[in-house]
Amino acid sequence: MARTFFVYIMASRSRVLYLGITNSIRRRNREHKERHPGTFTAKHRCTSLVLCETYNSPTSAIAREKQLKGWTRAKKIALIEKANPNWRDLSEDWGKPISPPTAFPTPPQKSS
């Protein structure tokens, strides 16, 4: 069975960044949001998931994490703003029910 690995960036309101890797983005995101005492993300309130990339191998994910950690802050911000210009918390809708559309559009009628 194939596994998925994630390289992600969490941000605070003041845009302090935390970059990490995990094999369970939902669990790791929850851990950051719980703000466990003594952690970097708790201290700096990095609770918004602003970037998330998926990889099929741990080797690829680790290589990408190392690459991003070597980037300047400005380059990381440019990457986030390209993928998520409003810095929206990508996890904010997780677990919410998906509402079906209330009406389907009617196709245009051909005139005779």
PyMOL commands that set and color helices and strands:
alter all, ss='L'
color gray80, all
select helices_A, chain A and resi 25-33+40-44+58-70+73-83
alter helices_A, ss='H'
color red, helices_A
select strands_A, chain A and resi 5-11+17-22+48-55
alter strands_A, ss='S'
color yellow, strands_A
deselect
rebuild
show_as cartoon
